[in-house]
Amino acid sequence: MTSSTGPLLSLSGLTKAYPGVVANSDVSFSIGPGEIHALLGENGAGKSTLVKMIYGLVQPDAGQMMLRGAPYAPHRPSEARRNGVAMVFQHFSLFDALNVAENVALGMENPPPMGELAGQIRKVSNAYGLPLDPARLVGDLSAGERQRVEIVRCLLQDPKLLIMDEPTSVLTPQEVEILFRTLRQLSAEGTAILYISHKLEEIRALCDTATILRRGKVVASCDPREKSARELAELMVGQILTPPARAEQTPGEMRLEVTGLSVASPNPFGTSLKDISLQLRAGEVLGIAGVAGNGQDELLLALSGEITTQAERVKIKGQPAGHLGPNERRALGLVSAPEERLGHAAAPDMSLTENALLSGNLRQGLSSGGFINWPKVEDFAAQIIKAFDVRTPGTHVAARALSGGNLQKFVLGREILQNPDIIVVNQPTWGVDAAAAATIRQALLDLSAKGAAVIVISQDLDELLEVADSFAALNEGRLSAPRPARGLTVDEIGLMMGGAHGLPETPALAAKPEEARL
């Protein structure tokens, strides 16, 4: 829905520079009441900086904003919220040990008494099709329910503009449909929505307008419903994208065997693994789907060696390895890349050179006799940056200074360039743009073509259908029996991810796989 009453928010010439990079350069566009406005751009295009300026987390160097016809220059998020601007972040800001009502209260300037707040939560969440129990512990909620908490917390403040950053990255197709119904209802009531997503079919299904950023500048504005996903992607990256090639090959020798693996989660709110069994051969790609919180993190920890178990439960190239730690498993040829890139996959305050050393030391021979060969380490980091087009001023930059997508490219590139025999990745293209996603998927396929066994754990169903030879679903810590990926539909996978517990059978959004799989 769009409105003819004039813009709700207008940006004029917004510019923000950091040392070595101009994040936003002369950005101008407007959003009307009730408009669902997409903000598109590849990683490092300036989307995050722009929404941080709108939300008061960052102040522009130049330019101005107008909200409802008046100058708008928030210096902190609380000012933005008082002006009717709310934001749901890509990474949830919730406390597992507190209940829903307590978490909502923490995000409010002047929360009402807890009993009154609980009633408001029930009323608002039911009114928008996002039912929540205020008394439930957040640690017991699914990823989709956690997102509901974030959204309801915003809705209780009656926002006029709602910013959403990658809101569907942890949702099944059925949960996406529920979210979209809510957003359309908000739009019909006059709330404007600024929507950031790399899922281009979602943009086409939901949004009225799209503004495309490239290297900090606005390069196009369009009605996304009149463009194909491929055309949108090409506006974002300035080049023609081709789907990854999938070479037909016969699986080789057994690389990884997991038998009856049951381990307790190290996280008190995590999901323990229950009787996991799988086999993976050289050249084979196994895709594992699952809604966030169903044991994906624990499975990666158990395969990487961060959680150990009985030796015979995990075999790497026929050798019992369940009792071995990460370094010993790397020596045998198994590498991994976890979902949490900042803090788990990369040390935030270390440079990219130092982060290249952390997991590359053993397989790349980056030290000898207890001495680190720093020129060799720096050369390895530079190789990663070049091969995976990591947008950064240099190898000296701290990991936390990179955008999420660029750090993801660095982390995945670091593991892929080690030419492993087995690689396990969790959410490999989470938060990266279409071009980067295509590069990462192609690199994984190239590894499998050279004989590596690949496990891709992902909530991106198109991704799994694109790269996987076989498919399994993880639900409540149990892994379904793998089945051939060919012929599976997104809806079938979505229902398996949700355990098929009474979820409504709604049409998948990505109805045009030839356009969505970029």
RODO-2510 file (C-alpha; in nm, 4 decimals, decimal comma):
residues 518
     n   res          X          Y          Z
     1     m     0,0000     0,0000     0,0000
     2     t     0,1220     0,3531    -0,0753
     3     s    -0,0199     0,6853     0,0292
     4     s    -0,0849     1,0103    -0,1548
     5     t    -0,0717     1,2246     0,1615
     6     g     0,2984     1,3040     0,1192
     7     p     0,6082     1,1310     0,2519
     8     l     0,6354     1,0102     0,6080
     9     l     1,0170     1,0107     0,5983
    10     s     1,2385     1,1934     0,3491
    11     l     1,6155     1,1530     0,3241
    12     s     1,8115     1,4194     0,1402
    13     g     2,1818     1,3938     0,0630
    14     l     2,2693     1,1678     0,3567
    15     t     2,6440     1,1038     0,3665
    16     k     2,8519     0,9074     0,6169
    17     a     3,2223     0,8255     0,5873
    18     y     3,4552     0,6135     0,7973
    19     p     3,8354     0,5897     0,7670
    20     g     3,9060     0,4306     0,4304
    21     v     3,5456     0,3975     0,3169
    22     v     3,2426     0,6113     0,2315
    23     a     2,9497     0,4109     0,3658
    24     n     2,6768     0,6401     0,2267
    25     s     2,7169     0,9088    -0,0360
    26     d     2,4391     1,1612    -0,1094
    27     v     2,1553     0,9160    -0,0403
    28     s     1,8085     1,0562    -0,1076
    29     f     1,4668     0,8868    -0,1156
    30     s     1,1335     0,8996     0,0680
    31     i     0,8852     0,6602     0,2260
    32     g     0,5127     0,7265     0,2407
    33     p     0,2636     0,6230     0,5122
    34     g     0,1621     0,2602     0,4657
    35     e     0,4356     0,1975     0,2092
    36     i     0,6406    -0,1228     0,2240
    37     h     0,9737    -0,0001     0,0920
    38     a     1,2606    -0,2390     0,0155
    39     l     1,6214    -0,1345     0,0673
    40     l     1,8423    -0,3503    -0,1526
    41     g     2,2149    -0,3722    -0,2045
    42     e     2,5033    -0,6143    -0,1958
    43     n     2,7171    -0,6538     0,1174
    44     g     2,8988    -0,3320     0,1961
    45     a     2,6531    -0,1236    -0,0111
    46     g     2,5675     0,0902     0,2922
    47     k     2,2273    -0,0457     0,4000
    48     s     2,3201    -0,0997     0,7648
    49     t     2,4778     0,2434     0,8033
    50     l     2,1735     0,4062     0,6469
    51     v     1,9182     0,2441     0,8767
    52     k     2,1420     0,3142     1,1767
    53     m     2,1230     0,6855     1,0886
    54     i     1,7440     0,6651     1,0644
    55     y     1,7297     0,4854     1,4004
    56     g     1,9704     0,7222     1,5783
    57     l     2,2619     0,4825     1,6226
    58     v     2,4849     0,6797     1,3839
    59     q     2,4861     1,0508     1,2962
    60     p     2,5297     1,1577     0,9321
    61     d     2,8230     1,3741     0,8227
    62     a     2,6007     1,5635     0,5789
    63     g     2,2418     1,5772     0,4562
    64     q     1,9145     1,5875     0,6441
    65     m     1,6064     1,3847     0,7287
    66     m     1,2462     1,5038     0,7511
    67     l     0,9830     1,3073     0,9451
    68     r     0,6182     1,4083     0,8925
    69     g     0,7412     1,7371     0,7449
    70     a     0,9622     1,8337     1,0400
    71     p     1,3427     1,8087     1,0728
    72     y     1,4444     1,4726     1,2168
    73     a     1,7933     1,4087     1,3607
    74     p     1,7857     1,1444     1,6373
    75     h     2,1023     1,1124     1,8448
    76     r     2,0018     0,7847     2,0058
    77     p     1,7451     0,5086     1,9471
    78     s     1,5249     0,6334     2,2327
    79     e     1,4731     0,9593     2,0386
    80     a     1,3831     0,7633     1,7268
    81     r     1,1307     0,5540     1,9189
    82     r     0,9716     0,8652     2,0690
    83     n     0,9274     0,9908     1,7122
    84     g     0,7533     0,6691     1,6069
    85     v     1,0494     0,4888     1,4450
    86     a     1,1048     0,1269     1,5542
    87     m     1,3499    -0,1382     1,4382
    88     v     1,3642    -0,5171     1,4456
    89     f     1,7290    -0,6175     1,4150
    90     q     1,8710    -0,9169     1,2306
    91     h     2,0246    -1,0405     1,5575
    92     f     1,7668    -1,0683     1,8346
    93     s     1,8352    -0,8696     2,1531
    94     l     1,6594    -1,0962     2,4007
    95     f     1,7535    -1,2580     2,7330
    96     d     1,6913    -1,6338     2,7381
    97     a     1,6483    -1,6493     3,1176
    98     l     1,3691    -1,3885     3,1222
    99     n     1,0099    -1,4413     3,0120
   100     v     0,8397    -1,2686     2,7204
   101     a     0,6847    -0,9876     2,9265
   102     e     1,0145    -0,9124     3,1035
   103     n     1,1996    -0,8926     2,7723
   104     v     0,9363    -0,6613     2,6276
   105     a     0,9555    -0,4372     2,9353
   106     l     1,3329    -0,4011     2,8965
   107     g     1,2846    -0,2502     2,5528
   108     m     1,0310     0,0111     2,6649
   109     e     1,1022     0,3598     2,8008
   110     n     0,8272     0,3520     3,0639
   111     p     0,6799     0,0020     3,0882
   112     p     0,3466    -0,0404     3,2673
   113     p     0,3052    -0,2817     3,5602
   114     m     0,3849    -0,6384     3,4577
   115     g     0,0253    -0,7629     3,4810
   116     e    -0,0995    -0,4802     3,2621
   117     l     0,1864    -0,5321     3,0159
   118     a     0,1057    -0,9040     2,9894
   119     g    -0,2506    -0,8144     2,8905
   120     q    -0,1245    -0,5691     2,6268
   121     i     0,1097    -0,8322     2,4843
   122     r    -0,1736    -1,0846     2,4512
   123     k    -0,4037    -0,8265     2,2920
   124     v    -0,1538    -0,6889     2,0395
   125     s     0,0033    -1,0232     1,9501
   126     n    -0,3364    -1,1812     1,8814
   127     a    -0,4585    -0,8764     1,6880
   128     y    -0,1662    -0,9102     1,4452
   129     g    -0,1675    -1,2874     1,4149
   130     l     0,1478    -1,3331     1,6252
   131     p     0,0151    -1,5025     1,9414
   132     l     0,2512    -1,5010     2,2411
   133     d     0,2300    -1,6234     2,5991
   134     p     0,3804    -1,3428     2,8136
   135     a     0,4838    -1,5897     3,0845
   136     r     0,6949    -1,8210     2,8661
   137     l     1,0727    -1,8135     2,9017
   138     v     1,2379    -1,6759     2,5883
   139     g     1,4934    -1,9556     2,6070
   140     d     1,2134    -2,2033     2,5379
   141     l     1,0851    -2,0209     2,2290
   142     s     1,1546    -2,1109     1,8667
   143     a     1,3329    -1,8601     1,6442
   144     g     1,0016    -1,7594     1,4875
   145     e     0,8466    -1,6979     1,8301
   146     r     1,1487    -1,4920     1,9366
   147     q     1,1007    -1,2732     1,6342
   148     r     0,7380    -1,2257     1,7403
   149     v     0,8632    -1,0917     2,0740
   150     e     1,0806    -0,8345     1,8952
   151     i     0,7957    -0,7288     1,6659
   152     v     0,5356    -0,7078     1,9426
   153     r     0,7760    -0,5021     2,1527
   154     c     0,7899    -0,2555     1,8629
   155     l     0,4139    -0,2617     1,8019
   156     l     0,3376    -0,1741     2,1636
   157     q     0,5048     0,1602     2,0964
   158     d     0,2674     0,2338     1,8054
   159     p     0,5356     0,2950     1,5411
   160     k     0,4763     0,4985     1,2287
   161     l     0,7864     0,3516     1,0608
   162     l     0,9035    -0,0051     1,1231
   163     i     1,2527    -0,1019     1,0012
   164     m     1,3066    -0,4758     0,9486
   165     d     1,6550    -0,6173     0,8824
   166     e     1,6599    -0,9660     0,7243
   167     p     1,3443    -1,0683     0,9146
   168     t     1,2894    -1,4072     0,7480
   169     s     1,6392    -1,5557     0,7755
   170     v     1,5307    -1,7906     1,0582
   171     l     1,1762    -1,8711     0,9464
   172     t     1,0120    -2,1582     0,7610
   173     p     0,8027    -2,0726     0,4517
   174     q     0,4902    -2,1135     0,6625
   175     e     0,6186    -1,8679     0,9243
   176     v     0,7141    -1,6253     0,6476
   177     e     0,3523    -1,6255     0,5288
   178     i     0,2352    -1,5411     0,8826
   179     l     0,4871    -1,2558     0,9061
   180     f     0,3844    -1,1183     0,5676
   181     r     0,0174    -1,1159     0,6682
   182     t     0,1152    -0,9114     0,9734
   183     l     0,3219    -0,6650     0,7687
   184     r     0,0424    -0,6200     0,5154
   185     q    -0,2011    -0,5548     0,8008
   186     l     0,0323    -0,2904     0,9447
   187     s     0,0666    -0,1343     0,6007
   188     a    -0,3114    -0,1192     0,5599
   189     e    -0,3308     0,0636     0,8936
   190     g    -0,0819     0,3254     0,7734
   191     t     0,2456     0,2023     0,9217
   192     a     0,5380     0,2421     0,6806
   193     i     0,7860    -0,0466     0,6628
   194     l     1,1474    -0,0243     0,5502
   195     y     1,2385    -0,3821     0,4601
   196     i     1,5918    -0,5160     0,4118
   197     s     1,6329    -0,8626     0,2650
   198     h     1,8545    -1,0554     0,0254
   199     k     1,5638    -1,2866    -0,0623
   200     l     1,4511    -1,1221    -0,3818
   201     e     1,1355    -1,3235    -0,4375
   202     e     1,0195    -1,2018    -0,0964
   203     i     1,0822    -0,8448    -0,2043
   204     r     0,8763    -0,9014    -0,5182
   205     a     0,5937    -1,0624    -0,3197
   206     l     0,5752    -0,7992    -0,0458
   207     c     0,7140    -0,4575    -0,1348
   208     d     0,5637    -0,1593    -0,3172
   209     t     0,8904     0,0201    -0,3912
   210     a     1,2600    -0,0646    -0,3896
   211     t     1,5609     0,1613    -0,3523
   212     i     1,8872    -0,0006    -0,4644
   213     l     2,2229     0,0991    -0,3167
   214     r     2,5576     0,0193    -0,4717
   215     r     2,8810     0,1179    -0,2958
   216     g     2,6975     0,3683    -0,0802
   217     k     2,5034     0,5430    -0,3567
   218     v     2,1451     0,5143    -0,4809
   219     v     2,1683     0,3611    -0,8282
   220     a     1,8021     0,2821    -0,8964
   221     s     1,4464     0,2967    -0,7670
   222     c     1,1718     0,0726    -0,9000
   223     d     0,8534    -0,1208    -0,8370
   224     p     0,9978    -0,4666    -0,7571
   225     r     0,6766    -0,6355    -0,8687
   226     e     0,7621    -0,5262    -1,2227
   227     k     1,1125    -0,6767    -1,2108
   228     s     1,2348    -1,0343    -1,2013
   229     a     1,4582    -1,1442    -0,9146
   230     r     1,7448    -1,1633    -1,1623
   231     e     1,6882    -0,8061    -1,2781
   232     l     1,6862    -0,6842    -0,9172
   233     a     2,0084    -0,8716    -0,8474
   234     e     2,1755    -0,7224    -1,1512
   235     l     2,0747    -0,3720    -1,0385
   236     m     2,2367    -0,4482    -0,7033
   237     v     2,5678    -0,5810    -0,8300
   238     g     2,5961    -0,4263    -1,1752
   239     q     2,6590    -0,7566    -1,3495
   240     i     2,4797    -1,0592    -1,4888
   241     l     2,4562    -1,3426    -1,2407
   242     t     2,4574    -1,7062    -1,3454
   243     p     2,3413    -1,9954    -1,1298
   244     p     2,6084    -2,2280    -0,9915
   245     a     2,6964    -2,5185    -1,2165
   246     r     2,6238    -2,8610    -1,0685
   247     a     2,8432    -3,1256    -1,2236
   248     e     2,7074    -3,4793    -1,2241
   249     q     2,9451    -3,7202    -1,0511
   250     t     2,9466    -4,0543    -0,8753
   251     p     3,0178    -4,0356    -0,5005
   252     g     3,3545    -4,1828    -0,4039
   253     e     3,4952    -4,3373    -0,0867
   254     m     3,3349    -4,2952     0,2546
   255     r     3,4559    -3,9730     0,4165
   256     l     3,2320    -3,9255     0,7216
   257     e     3,0252    -4,1718     0,9242
   258     v     2,8137    -4,0732     1,2227
   259     t     2,6391    -4,3519     1,4150
   260     g     2,3893    -4,3142     1,6995
   261     l     2,5296    -3,9765     1,8071
   262     s     2,3518    -3,8342     2,1129
   263     v     2,5040    -3,5377     2,2956
   264     a     2,3752    -3,2849     2,5444
   265     s     2,3711    -2,9211     2,4370
   266     p     2,6288    -2,7045     2,6187
   267     n     2,3651    -2,4282     2,6161
   268     p     2,0973    -2,4625     2,8871
   269     f     1,8437    -2,3379     2,6308
   270     g     1,9902    -2,5372     2,3434
   271     t     1,8694    -2,8600     2,1839
   272     s     2,0433    -3,1885     2,2578
   273     l     2,1153    -3,4261     1,9704
   274     k     1,9286    -3,7557     1,9730
   275     d     2,0545    -4,0654     1,7897
   276     i     2,2007    -3,8855     1,4847
   277     s     2,3258    -4,1105     1,2062
   278     l     2,4540    -4,0181     0,8605
   279     q     2,7051    -4,1219     0,5976
   280     l     2,8823    -3,8941     0,3526
   281     r     3,1021    -3,9895     0,0591
   282     a     3,3623    -3,8009    -0,1377
   283     g     3,2014    -3,5601    -0,3846
   284     e     2,8627    -3,5689    -0,2122
   285     v     2,6736    -3,2652    -0,0813
   286     l     2,4292    -3,3311     0,2033
   287     g     2,1829    -3,0505     0,2735
   288     i     2,0381    -3,0327     0,6254
   289     a     1,7413    -2,8047     0,6890
   290     g     1,5935    -2,7005     1,0194
   291     v     1,4256    -2,4066     1,1873
   292     a     1,6745    -2,2267     1,4145
   293     g     1,7050    -2,3866     1,7562
   294     n     1,6504    -2,7473     1,6518
   295     g     2,0086    -2,8627     1,7051
   296     q     2,1983    -2,7093     1,4127
   297     d     2,4616    -2,5454     1,6331
   298     e     2,5025    -2,8615     1,8388
   299     l     2,5413    -3,0753     1,5256
   300     l     2,8195    -2,8532     1,3937
   301     l     2,9915    -2,8572     1,7348
   302     a     2,9729    -3,2377     1,7468
   303     l     3,1100    -3,2767     1,3932
   304     s     3,3848    -3,0155     1,4327
   305     g     3,5133    -3,1617     1,7607
   306     e     3,4077    -2,8743     1,9871
   307     i     3,1845    -3,1336     2,1545
   308     t     3,3463    -3,4757     2,1890
   309     t     3,1845    -3,8142     2,2338
   310     q     3,2762    -4,1834     2,2132
   311     a     3,5415    -4,2431     1,9508
   312     e     3,3301    -4,4767     1,7352
   313     r     3,0343    -4,2356     1,7080
   314     v     3,2181    -4,0232     1,4497
   315     k     3,4549    -4,1681     1,1897
   316     i     3,6601    -3,9530     0,9535
   317     k     3,7857    -4,1492     0,6517
   318     g     3,7353    -4,4688     0,8493
   319     q     3,9270    -4,3528     1,1559
   320     p     3,7395    -4,3216     1,4885
   321     a     3,7361    -3,9510     1,5722
   322     g     3,4503    -3,8846     1,8128
   323     h     3,6958    -3,8292     2,0976
   324     l     3,9166    -3,5881     1,9013
   325     g     3,9112    -3,2085     1,9300
   326     p     3,8932    -2,9549     1,6453
   327     n     4,2667    -2,9424     1,5674
   328     e     4,2963    -3,3203     1,5466
   329     r     3,9919    -3,3367     1,3194
   330     r     4,1362    -3,0594     1,1011
   331     a     4,4539    -3,2666     1,0675
   332     l     4,2356    -3,5531     0,9412
   333     g     4,0778    -3,3200     0,6838
   334     l     3,7536    -3,1955     0,8441
   335     v     3,6995    -2,8189     0,8670
   336     s     3,3905    -2,6244     0,9690
   337     a     3,2319    -2,2789     0,9647
   338     p     2,9716    -2,2062     1,2358
   339     e     2,6675    -1,9807     1,1999
   340     e     2,7834    -1,7231     1,4555
   341     r     3,0503    -1,5459     1,2546
   342     l     3,1448    -1,2754     1,5069
   343     g     3,2688    -1,4344     1,8272
   344     h     3,2673    -1,7987     1,7192
   345     a     3,4011    -1,8105     1,3644
   346     a     3,6042    -1,4906     1,4055
   347     a     3,7569    -1,3024     1,6988
   348     p     3,6005    -0,9536     1,6789
   349     d     3,9013    -0,7459     1,7841
   350     m     4,1647    -0,9443     1,5965
   351     s     4,2756    -0,8401     1,2485
   352     l     4,1833    -1,0420     0,9417
   353     t     4,5432    -1,1626     0,9303
   354     e     4,5175    -1,2936     1,2866
   355     n     4,1787    -1,4505     1,2140
   356     a     4,3246    -1,6259     0,9095
   357     l     4,5831    -1,7825     1,1433
   358     l     4,3262    -1,9063     1,3966
   359     s     4,1880    -2,1889     1,1845
   360     g     4,4350    -2,1928     0,8945
   361     n     4,7557    -2,2517     1,0905
   362     l     4,7605    -2,6305     1,0758
   363     r     4,6488    -2,6994     0,7189
   364     q     4,8275    -2,4010     0,5615
   365     g     5,1539    -2,4489     0,7518
   366     l     5,1528    -2,0942     0,8879
   367     s     5,3966    -2,1663     1,1717
   368     s     5,7054    -2,3768     1,2237
   369     g     5,8930    -2,4745     1,5379
   370     g     5,6601    -2,2602     1,7475
   371     f     5,7219    -1,9460     1,5409
   372     i     5,4475    -1,7831     1,3313
   373     n     5,5371    -1,6973     0,9724
   374     w     5,3509    -1,3652     0,9631
   375     p     5,4240    -1,2817     0,5968
   376     k     5,2751    -1,6196     0,5016
   377     v     4,9735    -1,5593     0,7265
   378     e     4,9175    -1,2167     0,5721
   379     d     4,9468    -1,3668     0,2243
   380     f     4,6807    -1,6271     0,3144
   381     a     4,4489    -1,3535     0,4428
   382     a     4,5053    -1,1551     0,1215
   383     q     4,4214    -1,4655    -0,0857
   384     i     4,0904    -1,5008     0,0975
   385     i     4,0064    -1,1334     0,0465
   386     k     4,0821    -1,1509    -0,3257
   387     a     3,9188    -1,4870    -0,3984
   388     f     3,5944    -1,4002    -0,2183
   389     d     3,5769    -1,0260    -0,2942
   390     v     3,5824    -0,9250     0,0728
   391     r     3,5234    -0,5485     0,0814
   392     t     3,7837    -0,4183     0,3270
   393     p     4,0696    -0,1655     0,3207
   394     g     4,3207    -0,4421     0,4014
   395     t     4,4274    -0,7439     0,6035
   396     h     4,5026    -0,5232     0,9059
   397     v     4,1340    -0,4393     0,9628
   398     a     3,9635    -0,5883     1,2697
   399     a     3,6959    -0,8500     1,2023
   400     r     3,4287    -0,6445     1,3795
   401     a     3,4834    -0,3571     1,1316
   402     l     3,3506    -0,5645     0,8385
   403     s     2,9847    -0,5752     0,7434
   404     g     2,8150    -0,9031     0,8322
   405     g     2,8126    -1,0251     0,4751
   406     n     3,1776    -0,9436     0,4125
   407     l     3,2841    -1,1167     0,7321
   408     q     3,0811    -1,4190     0,6231
   409     k     3,2682    -1,4267     0,2919
   410     f     3,6002    -1,4087     0,4766
   411     v     3,5093    -1,6866     0,7224
   412     l     3,3817    -1,9212     0,4513
   413     g     3,6726    -1,8396     0,2214
   414     r     3,9225    -1,9156     0,4993
   415     e     3,7863    -2,2708     0,5319
   416     i     3,7272    -2,3386     0,1619
   417     l     4,0804    -2,2332     0,0599
   418     q     4,2240    -2,4958     0,2966
   419     n     4,1063    -2,7627     0,0460
   420     p     3,9537    -2,9927     0,3082
   421     d     3,8379    -3,3504     0,2586
   422     i     3,5211    -3,2728     0,4565
   423     i     3,3618    -2,9343     0,5210
   424     v     3,0629    -2,8650     0,7468
   425     v     2,9039    -2,5207     0,7174
   426     n     2,6071    -2,3745     0,9046
   427     q     2,4127    -2,0987     0,7274
   428     p     2,6879    -2,0346     0,4668
   429     t     2,5101    -1,7493     0,2888
   430     w     2,3223    -1,5943     0,5815
   431     g     2,3087    -1,2182     0,5337
   432     v     2,5102    -1,2081     0,2112
   433     d     2,3949    -1,0604    -0,1174
   434     a     2,2986    -1,2585    -0,4262
   435     a     2,6380    -1,2311    -0,5959
   436     a     2,8277    -1,3346    -0,2833
   437     a     2,5833    -1,6194    -0,2202
   438     a     2,6402    -1,7473    -0,5739
   439     t     3,0183    -1,7272    -0,5215
   440     i     3,0036    -1,9191    -0,1933
   441     r     2,7718    -2,1879    -0,3304
   442     q     2,9883    -2,2310    -0,6385
   443     a     3,2991    -2,2628    -0,4203
   444     l     3,1306    -2,5387    -0,2176
   445     l     3,0273    -2,7161    -0,5366
   446     d     3,3804    -2,6822    -0,6737
   447     l     3,5110    -2,8433    -0,3543
   448     s     3,2720    -3,1348    -0,3964
   449     a     3,3729    -3,1694    -0,7616
   450     k     3,7338    -3,2085    -0,6441
   451     g     3,6264    -3,4874    -0,4085
   452     a     3,5406    -3,3119    -0,0836
   453     a     3,2392    -3,4261     0,1166
   454     v     3,0196    -3,1270     0,1985
   455     i     2,7510    -3,0761     0,4630
   456     v     2,5436    -2,7599     0,4241
   457     i     2,3180    -2,6783     0,7210
   458     s     2,0843    -2,4018     0,6091
   459     q     1,7440    -2,2414     0,6525
   460     d     1,7569    -2,1147     0,2941
   461     l     1,5519    -2,3811     0,1204
   462     d     1,6310    -2,2685    -0,2328
   463     e     1,9980    -2,2957    -0,1411
   464     l     1,9595    -2,6550    -0,0298
   465     l     1,7633    -2,7529    -0,3398
   466     e     2,0310    -2,5880    -0,5533
   467     v     2,3462    -2,7440    -0,4104
   468     a     2,2484    -3,0676    -0,2345
   469     d     2,2555    -3,4221    -0,3713
   470     s     2,0705    -3,5540    -0,0674
   471     f     1,8549    -3,3858     0,1940
   472     a     1,7676    -3,4376     0,5594
   473     a     1,5749    -3,2278     0,8139
   474     l     1,6714    -3,1588     1,1733
   475     n     1,3822    -3,1261     1,4167
   476     e     1,4075    -3,1198     1,7968
   477     g     1,7567    -3,2689     1,7783
   478     r     1,6605    -3,5624     1,5546
   479     l     1,7771    -3,6017     1,1947
   480     s     1,5434    -3,7497     0,9356
   481     a     1,6731    -4,0190     0,7045
   482     p     1,8483    -3,8545     0,4075
   483     r     1,6595    -3,8682     0,0792
   484     p     1,7502    -3,7565    -0,2730
   485     a     1,7133    -3,3797    -0,3122
   486     r     1,5947    -3,4055    -0,6706
   487     g     1,2156    -3,3705    -0,6894
   488     l     1,1668    -3,2251    -0,3401
   489     t     0,9639    -2,9040    -0,3200
   490     v     1,0255    -2,6053    -0,0939
   491     d     0,6910    -2,6712     0,0771
   492     e     0,7785    -3,0342     0,1522
   493     i     1,1089    -2,9287     0,3050
   494     g     0,9426    -2,6496     0,5017
   495     l     0,6948    -2,8924     0,6573
   496     m     0,9748    -3,1349     0,7434
   497     m     1,1716    -2,8525     0,9070
   498     g     0,8725    -2,7718     1,1234
   499     g     0,8178    -3,1363     1,2109
   500     a     0,4900    -3,1224     1,0138
   501     h     0,3074    -3,0556     1,3406
   502     g    -0,0104    -2,9048     1,2078
   503     l     0,1581    -2,6274     1,0113
   504     p    -0,0674    -2,4771     0,7439
   505     e     0,0167    -2,5803     0,3929
   506     t     0,0782    -2,2424     0,2333
   507     p     0,2256    -2,1838    -0,1095
   508     a     0,6016    -2,1326    -0,1096
   509     l     0,7091    -1,7801    -0,1953
   510     a     0,9904    -1,8841    -0,4250
   511     a     0,7561    -1,9968    -0,6981
   512     k     1,0056    -1,9114    -0,9720
   513     p     1,3205    -2,1081    -0,8909
   514     e     1,4869    -2,0047    -1,2146
   515     e     1,4759    -1,6465    -1,0865
   516     a     1,5183    -1,7007    -0,7143
   517     r     1,8260    -1,9226    -0,7293
   518     l     2,0892    -1,6674    -0,8177
***
